[in-house]
Amino acid sequence: MKFDEKTIKANYIYQGKVINVRVDDVMLPNDTEAKREIVEHRGGVGIIPYDGENVYLVNQYRYALRQELLEIPAGKREFDENPIETAKRELYEEVGATAKNFTYLGEYYPTVGYCEEIIYLFLATDLKFSNRLHLDQDEFLEVKKMKLTDAIALAKNNEIKDAKTVIALLKCGDYID
């Protein structure tokens, strides 16, 4: 039996700058109809800047959770932007760095039950830092430098709770000597 569902009609409820929300009427594999609530999102990237010993994370307030979180530098893709270009831009904006090498760590689906978002993860090495950050007007964060092993321990102990950050930290060990 195939489990795919066929869209009958897409009904947009909200269209914003970051997300769109729609309720789709779908046909299920058993030929009955159902509704699916979907959040459309262009997707984003997350980057682990690594200097050979340390990683550079960002501490920022996340309004939806009403708390500060320690995360890898990350950001949303512009329309039709290649993920590697997004990674380069976000690394420069949030950490004030460029990297000679970007290693692709994979793509991940953070909330598959209702969202189309895909996050592409990269390990950035051979870093060169500028003198300042290049943040968006509504962006406030603090860069935190720490040993990779300490960051991985924080992820394993559930002290880092951001999913993309946990995945990236645990995954990057496969790519570092």
Secondary structure, DSSP 8 states (H G I E B T S, - for coil): -----EEEEEEEEEE-SSEEEEEEEEE-TTS-EEEEEEEEE--EEEEEEB-SSEEEEEEEEETTTTEEEEE--EEE--TT--HHHHHHHHHHHHHSEEEEEEEEEEEE-TTTTTB---EEEEEEEEEEE-SS----TT--EEEEEEEHHHHHHHHHTTS---HHHHHHHHHHTTT--
